[in-house]
Amino acid sequence: MEIKFFGHFCFRIKGKDIVLVTNPFPSSLGFKLPTLPADVVIASDKKDQVKLDLVNKAVNRQEPFFIDSPGEYEVGGSFVLGIQAGKNILYMITMDGLRLAFLNGLTEILSEKQLEELDGVDILFLAVGEKGGLLPKLATEIINQIEPKIIIPMAYKIPQLNLDLAPLGDSLKQMGIEQTNPQEKLIISKDKLPLEKEVVVLNARS
């Protein structure tokens, strides 16, 4: 599996059989996305539905499959579970034997029911820089609740992005996590997961 970051909540996750893109955003935010062909596109907020048309070409399908609602979905042998959390949707993605949790818009720790649905997470995508979002203490509690092998921060301040977000270093420091050197991409498989919890910072690509 290959994971690339494109800023804010947008990632491109390339598996053996499908390519999935999360939360594409318009260039009006100041950071222009490249063309992102994908078989599956997910949106964490209903208002993001208008941005789904930024991905208009599939890779291994006739056309992209768009997900913006809670429920269970199966596409090309991969599974997506959408979980309602206030106005937002949390996602559990099962692809290539890995379980990926995509969490944004949280303002409190996970409920028991949400934890059951997010059981066995290998890779956690967690928003860390939203103003009015998760406090560092709550973010740390959520990490401890889920116990992922890899944590990938998202939704933090990057150049050109016109959003009021906190810098990554500040957020991680408040969470008691030492910032690591950014990588261009993460290539990972089930047998390559670290034994201990690890934070992976990805450079935002344009």
C-alpha positions, 0 to 999 in steps of 0.5 A: 500500500502507498499513502500520499498526503495532499494537504488538509484531509486529502490523501491518496491511498493506493492498494493492490486493486483500488485507489482511494482518495479522501476529502479532495478540496478546491483550489480556493483554499490556496493549495491546488490539488493535482489530478487525482484519479481514484476508484473510491472517493470519500467525504467526511462531511456532507458539505464536501460533496460538492468537491467530489467532482474534483476526482472525475476519473477512475483507475481500475473501474469504469467511474469513481465510487463516491461515499459521503454517508454512513454505512457499509460499502464494498468496492473492488475487494476493499471495504469502507465503513462510514460511522456518524459522529455529530455532523461528520463521518468517521471511516474505517477502511479495510484494504490489502489486509490493513485497517485504516481509521480516518478521523476528523471533526471530533471534539470528544473521545470515542464512544464504546459503540464507535470503538467497537466499530473501529476495532483493530486499527493499524493506521490512524489518520488524526486531525491535530491542528483544527482550531476548536477541534480536538484538544491535545489531551483528547487527541492523546486519549483517542490514540490510547483508545484505538492503539494504532501501530501508525499515526498519520497527522492531518489538518495542520498548517501548511504553506499556501493553505488558507485555513486557520490551523495550528502548526504541526510541531506545536500540536505534536508537542502539546500531545507529548509526541516528538516530531519526525522528519517528513516523508514523501510517501508511506509504503506499508504492508501488514508484515511491515507494521512497526512493533511499537506505536509510530508517528509518520509525517507526510509532506503535502504534495501539490 
